[in-house]
Amino acid sequence: MHKLLLPVALLAVSTPALAAPVEVTRFHTAESVASLGRGAVAVVSPQGEDASSLENRVWLEAVQRELMVQGFGGATPGAADRIAEVRVERRTERSEGRRGPVSVGVGGSTGGWSSGVGLGVGFNLGGGPKERTWTRLSVTIRDRATGTSLWEARAENVEKAKSRQASADQAAPRMAKALFAGFPGTSGATITVK
C-alpha cells in the first residue's frame, strides 16, 4: 500500500501549479489605431510613482518587451513618438474558507454490554481562510506631442498569495504578454488568456 502512495506523493510535489487566467480588456478607435503607428515608445510610470523602484521596473520592462514584440522601438520620453504609461495595482485579500465537501472522521469504542469508552476525531478538508493576490496591469499609449490617448488596456489576475505565480517577477511578464496578445485587439471586448 505504501509503495503505491509514494509515486502519487512525488507526482503532487513535482507538478508545477498552473497560473490563473488573465482577463484582458482593451479600448481604441479605428482612427486611434491608424495613428498609433509603430514608432518609438517611452515606457513610463504614472506621475508621482518611482519608476526606479525594483518592483516598478519589473512591470515597466515587461511592457517594454511586449511593445518591442509588436514592432515598437524604445526611446526616452523626450525623444519618443508615443508614451506608454504603465499603472499597476496589487492587493492581497483574505477570504474565509468555505466548509469543504469532504470530512474525515474516526471513531472507536471498547467495553462490554453496558459499559464502554468511545473516542471520535473529525476534521474538515476544506481549509481555513485563504489569501489571494489581485493584480491589475493598465497601459495607456498616448501621442507624446498632443497627449491624446491612442490605446488603453487592462489585464486582471487573481492568484493564491503564497504561490510563485503571484510574485511580481512571475506575474509581470505573463500579464504583459496577455495584455498585448492579438494587439490591438477588439475594442471593449474582454478576453481570457490562459
Secondary structure as the mmCIF struct_conf table of DSSP 4:
data_model
#
loop_
_struct_conf.conf_type_id
_struct_conf.id
_struct_conf.beg_label_comp_id
_struct_conf.beg_label_asym_id
_struct_conf.beg_label_seq_id
_struct_conf.end_label_comp_id
_struct_conf.end_label_asym_id
_struct_conf.end_label_seq_id
HELX_RH_AL_P HELX_RH_AL_P1 HIS A 2 SER A 14
BEND BEND1 THR A 15 THR A 15
HELX_LH_PP_P HELX_LH_PP_P1 PRO A 16 PRO A 21
STRN STRN1 VAL A 22 PHE A 27
HELX_RH_AL_P HELX_RH_AL_P2 ALA A 30 LEU A 36
TURN_TY1_P TURN_TY1_P1 GLY A 37 ARG A 38
STRN STRN2 ALA A 40 VAL A 44
HELX_LH_PP_P HELX_LH_PP_P2 SER A 45 PRO A 46
TURN_TY1_P TURN_TY1_P2 GLN A 47 GLY A 48
BEND BEND2 GLU A 49 GLU A 49
TURN_TY1_P TURN_TY1_P3 ALA A 51 SER A 52
BEND BEND3 SER A 53 SER A 53
HELX_RH_AL_P HELX_RH_AL_P3 LEU A 54 VAL A 69
TURN_TY1_P TURN_TY1_P4 GLN A 70 GLY A 71
HELX_LH_PP_P HELX_LH_PP_P3 PHE A 72 PHE A 72
STRN STRN3 GLY A 73 GLY A 74
TURN_TY1_P TURN_TY1_P5 PRO A 77 ALA A 79
BEND BEND4 ASP A 81 ASP A 81
STRN STRN4 ARG A 82 SER A 95
HELX_LH_PP_P HELX_LH_PP_P4 GLU A 96 GLY A 100
BEND BEND5 PRO A 101 PRO A 101
STRN STRN5 SER A 103 THR A 110
BEND BEND6 TRP A 113 SER A 114
STRN STRN6 VAL A 117 ASN A 124
TURN_TY1_P TURN_TY1_P6 LEU A 125 GLY A 126
BEND BEND7 GLY A 128 GLY A 128
STRN STRN7 LYS A 130 ASP A 143
TURN_TY1_P TURN_TY1_P7 ARG A 144 THR A 146
STRN STRN8 SER A 149 LYS A 160
TURN_TY1_P TURN_TY1_P8 ALA A 161 LYS A 162
BEND BEND8 SER A 163 SER A 163
HELX_RH_3T_P HELX_RH_3T_P1 ARG A 164 ALA A 166
BEND BEND9 SER A 167 SER A 167
HELX_RH_AL_P HELX_RH_AL_P4 ALA A 168 LEU A 179
TURN_TY1_P TURN_TY1_P9 PHE A 180 PRO A 184
STRN STRN9 SER A 187 SER A 187
TURN_TY1_P TURN_TY1_P10 GLY A 188 GLY A 188
STRN STRN10 THR A 190 VAL A 193
#
